[in-house]
Amino acid sequence: MIVLSFLIGSVWMLECFNYSCNIDKLNGNVCAIWNDYQIELTMCEGSKVCQLPSSMDDTGRCIDKSSITNRLPGEYCDTSNQCRSRNCNCNLCIGIAENGSCTTHEDCDIELYCNSGVCASPTHACSAEAKCMSNEFCVDGVCHGYGLVKVREKAKVPALCESYYVEEGKCATGPKVVGNRSMPKNETGKNLCSYTGGKGLVEGSSICGMNENIRTEYCPLGRGDLKFDAVSLFLTR
């Protein structure tokens, strides 16, 4: 199992990398190496996971899964030492219960937030996302569910709409990618992506892929593409 849990510096974000599997196992506990803009990965044995570094000058190494600590409430755990709360029950990290003392939202159990030093249940009024249920978000001081507003009805932010797209203050059918989504890397800058929607043809920028052998880029899904609709449907359930 390979866990891509590394931070990419701002300089890295300007470049695309090739990702490939190394057929021959890398030496020792090494599970990832960089060669120019080529990143080679291999599987770690047993229950170990690959922890990638934050620098191209270092290598990724296999570490025991149990050494990953400070996990948040609701995350998987084997022992209490792996949890931020130091409380593991039935392989889940358990946060501080309602009315318990806290310093941050992350101290509290799932579906609770830290309110003036005490873990509390969400209310319909809010001043931050943490004060809403996990399937809601905060807009203008009120918790709202995702994707509940129909096309052509008024909405301030895209997440309110079933289409996840807003035009001129109303939910609208989102734009779709025109042509192929993947393309060779443009060595002098980003490729332009074309989308068709309610306002006609609009343009966007390509982003990096995680491809083997050839450095390619691709156009992000438009809000009106079928695959994006599938993600939207999942979020609203």
HELIX and SHEET records of a PDB file:
HELIX    1   1 TRP A   12  LEU A   14  5                                   3    
HELIX    2   2 LYS A   65  SER A   67  5                                   3    
HELIX    3   3 SER A   80  GLN A   82  5                                   3    
HELIX    4   4 HIS A  105  ASP A  107  5                                   3    
HELIX    5   5 GLU A  129  LYS A  131  5                                   3    
HELIX    6   6 PRO A  158  LEU A  160  5                                   3    
HELIX    7   7 LEU A  226  THR A  236  1                                  11    
SHEET    1   A 5 ASN A  18  CYS A  21  0                                        
SHEET    2   A 5 GLN A  38  LEU A  41  1                                        
SHEET    3   A 5 VAL A  30  ASN A  35 -1                                        
SHEET    4   A 5 GLY A  60  ASP A  64 -1                                        
SHEET    5   A 5 LYS A  48  GLN A  51 -1                                        
SHEET    1   B 2 CYS A  88  ASN A  89  0                                        
SHEET    2   B 2 LEU A  92  CYS A  93 -1                                        
SHEET    1   C 2 TYR A 113  ASN A 115  0                                        
SHEET    2   C 2 VAL A 118  ALA A 120 -1                                        
SHEET    1   D 2 GLU A 136  VAL A 139  0                                        
SHEET    2   D 2 VAL A 142  GLY A 145 -1                                        
SHEET    1   E 2 VAL A 166  GLU A 167  0                                        
SHEET    2   E 2 LYS A 170  CYS A 171 -1                                        
SHEET    1   F 3 LYS A 176  VAL A 177  0                                        
SHEET    2   F 3 LEU A 192  GLY A 197 -1                                        
SHEET    3   F 3 GLY A 200  SER A 205 -1                                        
SHEET    1   G 3 SER A 182  PRO A 184  0                                        
SHEET    2   G 3 THR A 216  TYR A 218 -1                                        
SHEET    3   G 3 ILE A 207  CYS A 208 -1                                        
END                                                                             
